[in-house]
Amino acid sequence: MSEKRTRASEIKTEQNCIQLPDWYWTHGLHDAVILSASELQLNPDYKEKKPKYNCLEIALDSKNAIYERGIKKICLYNYKIKTPDIDINSIDKPWWISDTLRVLENKHFLLDTEIEASDGSRVNFIVEFEFSETERE
């Protein structure tokens, strides 16, 4: 398996060569505060190349992050949460520690994010999605 690692973030794929997506935070979001995670159901426009059925919208305060300080919001479209027992909004003062982004055989992405609570406990929140948009300052 080929790997490309950049600080706190990495992307893995079964292919030998990969170009990081434009929306990805290549230098990492370590120490960004997760303000909220909202699950939205959308009305898909079937005329689009990739209709949007749902969205996981993650709002961030990244001004004190170590590397990527300009990210305000991440939208993961056509997502499925793989760790349904974890509710980001119920974690006390959640901090983004690290993440791994994988490209799956079906061309979807798998984002595994390590999140730390104010008491020092950590969980991994895993979500599969088809594509993403990132709102930057």
N, C-alpha and C positions, 0 to 999 in steps of 0.2 A: 504494500500500500504506500502510495506517495504522500508525503506530508509537507506542508509549508507552514512554518510557525512564525508569528510576529508578536512578540511580547506576550500579553495576556490572552491573546486570541489566536485561534488556529483554524484552518480549514482542511478537511480530509476528503479524499475522493479515491475511487477505484481507478481513475485514469492516471496516466503518467504526467500529464501537463494540465494545469488549471490557471485560469485568470480569475482573480477575486472579483466578486460582483461590485458594481459601483456603489451600491447602497450599504456595503459592509464597512464596519468600523475596524479597519485593519490594525490599528495600534492598540486596541483594547479599551474597554470601559471600566477598568478596575477603579473602584471607589465611587462610581456614579450611584446616586440615590434613585431607587425605583419609587416614583411617586404613586403610580397606579397601573393596573392592568385591566383593560376593559375588553369584554368579548362582544363583538358587534355582528349581527346578522344583516347581510346586505341583499339588495335586490339586484341580481346579476343582469348585466347588459350582454346578451348573447351575441351581439354584433362585435364585441371586443375579441381580440385574439385569445386573451385569458380572462374570462369572466370572473368577477369577484363575488364569491358566495358568502364569505365571512371574513372577519378581521380580528386579530388579537392586537390591540393597540397598547403599547407599553410607553408610558410617559416617564421621562427621566429628568433629573437635575444632574447634569454632568459637569457643572462648572468647577467642581473639586476633584474630578476624575484625574488620574495620573496622566493619561495619554490623550484620549479623545474628549475634548471639553465642549464641543459645539453641538452635541446631539441632544435634541429635545424630545423626539418621539420616534418609535419604531413601529411600523405596521406590518404584521405578518398575515398575508392573505391566503385564504383557503387552507386554514390551519387545522391541526388536530393535536390536542394536548396529550402527551404520552405519559404524563405523571398527574393524573386527575386528582390524586389525593393531596396535591399541593396547591394552595390558594395564595398567590403572591400578596393579595390585599389583606390577608390575615396575619402576615409576617410583620412583627414589630420593627419598624425602621429598616426595611430591606436595602442592602447594598449589593451592587453587582460586583462580584469578585473576578470571575473569568468565564470564558465561554469557548465551546468548540462547535464549529460549523462543519457539517458533513454534507456532501452531495450524494443522494441516494440513487439507486439504479433507475428509478422512475423519474429522475431529474428533479425531484423535490429536494428540499433542504431539511436537515435535522439540526436544530439548535439546542445544545445542552449548556445551560447557564448555571453556574454555581452562585448561589445567593446566600449572604450572611445576614442574620438578624442581629439586633442590638445586644442580645445576650451572648453572642459569639457562636451560636449554633449555625450550621450550614446545611443547605439542601440543594439538590440538583433539580432544576425545572427543565423539562424536555418537551419540545414542541416540533412537530413536522409541519412544513408549509410549502406552498408552491412558489411564491415570490414575495418580495418585500419592498417597502419604501421607507426611507429614513428622512426625517425632518431635521435639518441642521440650522443653526443660527447663521 
